[in-house]
């Protein structure tokens, strides 16, 4: 056995991001204009010199197929990736995954939160210590914190606490945090590492993080310079900017078609914006189609996953959101505020629909709400699950 494996575990499921994580894991959440959170996790693993990444996923989504080609990446030809379904706190699943690994050491890390971390230096310190487990404090903005615990351990010590848990049939909402605490109680050394970590506790924090990744030169320059982080969202052609296109102070990814106006916004791969449409102060996630004459302001439009569906997600002359930054959503004021509107995945609004500020529309084709003469969702209102 040799080398180390980064063992990525998920946070406990919650509703802080509303529909953004209702039917996908945080790993698969689009981030930074062209990536998903898992791309940052793999970046941390590769840049730290890990030989393998084991990803425990507590959601049934497309994560495994998304990362399927990562092990063939020329920048890390010997880096293996495994996705392990982990729908509940089942210690035997972890035990099997660790036992099957050929690594001598493991880094336990909450990897479904976007972060930029390099564990290589603390790994060197760990190998020089006499005590086996090491608690790594993440130093964020120059201040070490225990809010995000990382532990480095040898395989024998890790398997010992897992077997103890299996024997005692322990049950907990966050099983990996329990394992880390068990390792800490066995006796542990400490170290720290500089890190950027973003917890995203609301839809508004998600909105601001996307903007920070792109417009913070320290972050964007690092990602461009390293060429380690890679997206597997389809991007096999350049963006097409047509005759009536106008773009100002915005990020437009590859594989887009733009024939309208885009201002102060982030456009993910595969997005189509028709002639005369205006997108302002918004984030448009992958493969969304915005028809001619539509206007999207201060909103997040979640991705469209059925690429065979030719219908626009935002129909002709629709209005989604507007410049009203004091409004909060009535059902979820702490998670959706400052006038920001969230439209969930795979919605298709017919022509002429009006959706106000701080509105929330759940995923999966809720256009059935707008029937007959009903064409408007007023400020702060929501279309929730049936």
N, C-alpha and C positions, 0 to 999 in steps of 0.2 A: 504494500500500500504506500502511496505517496501523495503529496499535494493536499489541497483543501477544497472543500465543496461549500458553496454558499447556499444555505438552506433558507429559502424565502417563505415566510408565512403571512397570512392575511390578517387584517384587523377584524374584530368582531363586526358582523353585519349591523348596519344602522340605516337610518333614513335621512341622514344629514344632507345628502346630495339629491334627495328626492328621486325622480325617474332616471337621473344620470347613472345610478347604480342599481336600478330596480331589476333589470334583467341582464345584467352583465357584472362581472367582478370589477373591482377598482383597477386591477391589472390592465383591463381592456379599455379603460376610460381614455378617450382621445385627449391629448395634452400638447401644448406648445406648437400648434399649427400644423404638425405633420406626424407626431408620434403618438404612442400609447404609453401608459405608465410603465408597463412591462419593459419597454425599451430602455427606460432609465435603470430599472433593476438589472437588466442584462449588462448595461454599460458599467454599472458598479462592480459586477462580478468579473467581467473581462478585464477591466482596468486594474483590478486588484490582484490579478494573476490566478484566479480560481480555475481549476480544471473542469469544474462541473457546477451547474446550477440546478437545484431541485426546487420546484415551485409548487407549493401546496395551494390548491384553489378550492374555495368553499362555494363556488358558483358554477352552474352548468352553462358554459358559454363557449366561444370559439378560441379560447386562449391556446389550447394545444395546437390547433392548426395554424394559428397566427405565428407561433414561434418555431414551427416545424423546420423551416429552412435556416434557422439561426446557427445551428452547429456546423453548417457548410460555409459560413462566412469566412472569407479569406483572411480577415483581420484576427480571427481566433480559430484556426483550423482544428485545434484539439480540445475545444471547449464543448462539453456535452450539456444538453438541456433536457430535463425531464419535468413533465407536468403530472402531479399526483392529485387526483380528486380527493377532496377532504371535506365532505359535506357535514361532518359532525366531529366532535372531539373523540377520535378513535386512535388510541395510542398505538395499536398494532399496525395501523397503516404507516405511521411514522417509523416504527421499529423496523418494518420490512424495508422501507426506502433507505434508511441509514445502513442497515445490514448489507444491502445489495451494492452500496457504493464502494468503490475502490479507494476512496480517500482516507487519509489518516486523521484529518482534522476537519472541523465544521465551523462555519460562521452562521449563527442564528440571527436572522435579520428580518424585520417587518418590511417586506418588499413591495407591498401594494400601495404604498404612499410614495409619491414622487420625491426623489432625493438624488443628490450628487455626493457620493462618498467614495474614498479610496482606502481600502483596508490593508494595503500592502505593508505599510510601515508598522502598524500595530500587529500585523501577523508576524513580522520579524521579531518584535519584542516578545510576543507570545512564545515563539519557539525557543527563546533564551531563558524563559522562566522555569523554575523548578515545580511550582504549583501548576496544575494542568488547566483548569478553566480560567478565562480572563473576561472581566466585565469591561466593555468599551463604552465610555460616555461620549456622546456626540456633542462636539463643541460647535454651537450654532451662534453666529455673530459674536464669537470670542468668549462665549459662556458655556461651560460644560453642563449638560442636563441629564437627569435620569428619566425624563419623560419618554425617551426613545432608547430602550436598552438593546444593546447588541452583545452577544456572548460568543467567544471563541473557545472551543473545547476539543479535546481529543475524542476519538471515536469510542474508546472504552468507557470514558466517563459519561458520554452522552447516552450510550446504550444502557448503562447501569441505571440512570434515573428514569429512562423510558420503561425498562423492565420493572422497576419498583412501582411506577405508576400503573402499569398493566396489572400487576399483582394486587394492588390495593383498589383497583377499579375506580380511580379518581375521575371526577366529572367536574368540568368548569367551562364557563362561556368562552374563555380564551386559553386553549390548552397549551399553546406555545409559551405564553407568558408564565404559566405554571411551571413548565419545564425549566425555563430560565431561572425562575426563583429557586427551584430545587437545586440547580447547579450552583447558584450563588451560596446557598446554605451549606454546600459541601466544602466551602473554603475557596476563595477566589482572589486573584490579583486584579488590579484596575489599571486602565490606561484611558486615553482620550484620542479623538481624531476629529479634525475639522470637517464640517458637513454642512450641506444645504438640505433642509428637510421642510416639506410643506404638507401640513395635515389636512387641509381642505375640509373645514367643519361646516361649510354652508355653500350654497350655489354661488353666492357672491364671491366667496374666497376662491372657488374654482375659476370664476371669470377673471379675477385679478391675477391669479397665478399664470394663466395662459398669457396674459399681457406681459407679466414680468419676465417670463422665459424668453420672449421674443425681443422686448425693448430694453431689458437689462443687458448692457453690452458685456458685462463680466460673465453672464451665463451663456448668452448666445455665442459669444466668441469661443468659449471653452468647448461647446458642443461642436462647433464648426471645425475648430483646430484639431480636436482629438480624432474625429472621424471613426469613433468607436460606436457611438449610439446610432442605431439605424432603425428606420421605420419599415414595416411591411404592409402599410396601407398602400394600395395600388397607386403607383406613380411612374408609369412607364412611358409618359410623354410630357412635353413641356406644357405650361399653361398657355391657352389660346386667348389672346386679348383682341376682341373684335372691334369693328369700326366705331361703335358708340361707347366703348369702354373708357372709363375714367377712374383712376385709382390714386388715392392720396393717403399718406401716412398709414399704410396697411400692410399686412403680410398675406401674400397669396401663394399658396403651395402649388406644386406641380399638378398636372392632370386636371386642371380646371378650365372652364369656359366662362369668360366674363364679357358681357356686352352691355353692362349697366354701370352704375356708379358705386364705388366701394370707398368708404371713408372711415379711417380710424378703426378698422375691423380686422379680424383674423379669419381667413378662408382656408379650410382644410382641403385635402385632395378630393378630386371628383366632383366638386361643387359646380353647378351651372347657374348663372345669373343672367336673365334675359334682358332684352333691349328695354331701356327706360326704367328698369328696376333700380332701387336705391337701397344699399345696405350701409348702415351707419352705426358706429359704436357697438358692433355686434360680433358674435362668434358663430360661424356657420360650420358645423361638423361634417364629416365626410359624406359625399354623394347626395347632398341635398340639392333639390331643384327649385329655384325661385323664378317664377314666370315674369313675363314682361309687365311693366307698370307696377309691380308690387313694391312695397316699402317695408323694410325691417329696421327697427331702431332700438338700441339698448336691449338686445335680446340674445338668447342662445337657442339656436335651432339644432336639435340633436340629429344624429346621422340617419340616413336611409340605408337599410341593409339589403333590401330586395332590388338588385341592380337591373332586374328585368321589368320592373314597374316603371312605365314611362310617364306616369302622372306627376305633375309638379307637387312638391310638398307645400309650397306657398303659391296659391293660384293667382291668376291675372288680377291686378289692381287690389290685391289683399293688403291689409295693414297689420303689422305685428309689432306691438310696442311703440313707444314714442318718448320724447324728451321730457319725462316727468320723474325727477330723481328723488322726490320725497315720499313716494308711494311705497307701501309694503304689502305683501300678499296677506290676505286676511286669514287664510288657513295655516300658513307657515311663515309668520312674520320674521322669525329669527333666522330662517334659512334662505328666504327670497325677499329682498328689499331693495331700496334705492332705485325703484322703478324698473328693475331688471325683470324681464319676462323669460320664462323657460317653456319651450315646446319640446315634448318628448319625442323619442324615436318613431319613425315610420308613420307620421301623421301626414295627411293629404287634405288641405283645405281648398274647397271650391272657390271659384272666382268671387271677389268682392267681400270676403270675410274680414271683419275688424276685430282684432284682439288688442286689449288695452295694455297699460303699464302694470308691472308687477303681477302679471297673470301667470298661471301654471296650468299646462295642458299635459296630462299623462301620456305615456307612450301608446303606440299601437292603434293608429287609424281612428281617432276620436272625431273624425269629421261628421259622424252620425249625429253629433250634438247639434250641428247647424242644419236643421231641417226646416222646410217651409219658409216662413218669414224670419226665422231666427238667424241673424247674420253677425251678431256682436257679442263679445265677451268683455264685460266692463272691467275697469281698473280694479286690480286686487282680487279678482275672482279666479276660480279654478274649475277645470273640468277633471274630475277625479274618477277612479275606477268605478265601474258599475257594481 
